Amino acid sequence: MATYMCMICGHIYDPSAGEPVQGIKAGTAFDQLADTWSCPVCSAEKRLFQKA
């Protein structure tokens, strides 16, 4: 699974790790995240992430 980077703050979403702080389990692909999901660091919208 591909990683995605926030174009605002540089946070990397790694599906192998998920986002435990947000309750997103390891193994969750970026495409499976809700359209309303946002960056846990800067709150950027999902559309502002780019494949890393």
N, C-alpha and C positions, 0 to 999 in steps of 0.2 A: 504494500500500500504506500502511496506517495505521501510525502509531507507537504504542508502548505505554510507559507510565511505571510504574516500580516504586513501589508505594505505601509502601514503607519508606524508601528513600533518595532517590527522585526521579530515578534513572537512567532515561534514555530509550533504548528499543530502537528504532532507526531501520533498517528493512529495507533502505533504499537504501545504508546503510553496512555492515550486518551487525555482527558482533562479531569482528574480526580476532584479538584476543587469545585468543579461545576457538576460533578456527578456523572461524567461521561466515562464509560468503561473503556479499558484498553481493548483494542481490536475494532473500535468504531471508525469506519472510513469517513473521510471528510464529507463525501457526498451523502452520508447518512445523517449528518448533523442537520437539525432543523434550520429552515431558512432564516429564522429569527435568532439563531445562535450568534454570539458576538465574542470578540477577543476578550479573554479573561484579564488581560493586562491594560488595554486602552479602550475597550468597549467598541472597537471598530466593527462594522457590519461584516458578515460572512463574505459578501461580494468583494471586499477589499483584501481578500487573501489570494495569493497566487501560488501555483505549484512551485515548490522549491527544488 
